[in-house]
């Protein structure tokens, strides 16, 4: 059951990172069609968006390590630490990306 939990956590984290990358890519592809320039924070997040595809690598690596590990008794608290660490990282990444995606919308509403 623990191994299934590791797998679900890593899949959720990977899907969320790819989704955030896709949102930023959509903003980057639509930005030439807007009359106003993008806010500086949005441009910063667009420049850093390829790192969103690299974030799942350590999470998936730990999941593979947990799946092939033989001794289940050693490191009972790793499951909770893995969940807390990956979801905290996801929250710390999600909210700035959400703000970066919504800033151009707020800017266009303010301009009208």
TAFENDA-V228310 format. One record per helix or strand. SS is the DSSP state (H for helix, E for strand). FROM is the first residue (numbers start at 1). LEN is the number of residues. Records with the same first field share a line. If there is no record, write none. Layout:
SS = FROM-LEN  FROM-LEN
//
This chain:
H = 2-32  40-9  51-4  56-13  78-34
//
